[in-house]
């Protein structure tokens, strides 16, 4: 890992991003673990900025339907109208289809 990459990880942590780490000696056999207080021991430990899960348009629509279903169980669905995906998020930017 280059010094530039190390600085980018430390800067992201400083700015509030979550950092994961794993022992370098274990290599890819070891799972990444959350590290709230990294010691920045670059010789023995690998660090990364925790990846942000990507949400798909279908996941968002499924979540909305689930929420509306819960509302319906309480008899409040009459106050809600059907919501289309284009109304929820009018742009495809930031979404990946399944």
C-alpha positions in Angstrom: 0.0 0.0 0.0 1.3 3.4 -0.9 1.7 6.3 1.4 -1.0 8.1 -0.6 -3.4 5.3 0.0 -2.6 5.2 3.7 -3.1 9.0 4.0 -6.5 8.6 2.2 -7.7 6.0 4.7 -6.5 8.1 7.7 -8.1 11.2 6.3 -11.4 9.3 5.7 -11.3 8.1 9.3 -10.6 11.7 10.5 -13.6 12.9 8.5 -15.9 10.3 10.1 -15.8 7.2 7.9 -15.6 3.8 9.5 -12.4 1.9 9.2 -11.9 -1.9 9.1 -8.7 -3.8 9.8 -7.3 -7.3 9.7 -3.9 -8.8 10.6 -1.5 -8.7 7.7 0.0 -12.1 8.5 -3.3 -13.8 8.0 -3.8 -12.3 4.5 -7.1 -12.7 2.8 -8.0 -15.7 5.1 -8.9 -13.3 7.9 -12.2 -11.3 7.9 -12.2 -7.5 8.1 -13.2 -6.3 11.6 -14.5 -2.9 12.6 -11.8 -0.8 14.2 -13.0 2.2 16.2 -9.5 3.2 17.4 -7.0 2.2 14.7 -3.3 2.3 15.9 -2.1 2.7 12.3 0.4 -0.2 12.5 0.8 -0.4 8.8 3.5 -3.1 9.0 1.4 -5.7 10.8 -2.2 -4.6 10.1 -4.2 -3.9 6.9 -6.7 -1.1 6.9 -9.5 -0.1 4.6 -12.4 2.3 4.6 -15.5 0.3 5.2 -17.4 -0.1 1.9 -20.9 1.5 1.8 -23.5 -1.0 0.7 -25.2 0.0 -2.6 -29.0 0.1 -2.5 -30.9 -0.9 -5.6 -34.1 0.7 -6.8 -35.9 -2.6 -6.2 -34.7 -2.7 -2.5 -36.0 0.8 -2.0 -39.4 0.0 -3.5 -39.6 -3.2 -1.4 -38.8 -1.2 1.7 -41.6 1.3 0.9 -44.1 -1.5 0.2 -43.1 -3.2 3.5 -43.6 0.1 5.4 -47.0 0.7 3.7 -48.0 -2.9 4.6 -47.3 -2.2 8.2 -49.4 1.0 8.0 -52.2 -1.0 6.5 -52.1 -3.4 9.4 -53.0 -0.4 11.6 -55.8 0.7 9.3 -54.0 3.8 8.1 -53.4 2.9 4.5 -56.4 4.9 3.3 -54.4 8.0 4.0 -51.6 6.9 1.6 -51.7 6.7 -2.2 -49.8 4.4 -4.4 -46.2 5.6 -4.9 -44.3 4.9 -8.1 -40.6 4.4 -8.2 -40.1 7.6 -10.2 -41.7 9.6 -7.5 -39.5 8.0 -4.9 -36.2 8.7 -6.7 -36.7 10.4 -10.0 -33.1 9.8 -11.2 -31.4 6.5 -11.9 -28.1 8.0 -10.6 -26.9 6.1 -7.5 -29.0 3.0 -8.1 -28.2 -0.3 -9.6 -30.8 -2.6 -10.9 -30.8 -6.3 -9.8 
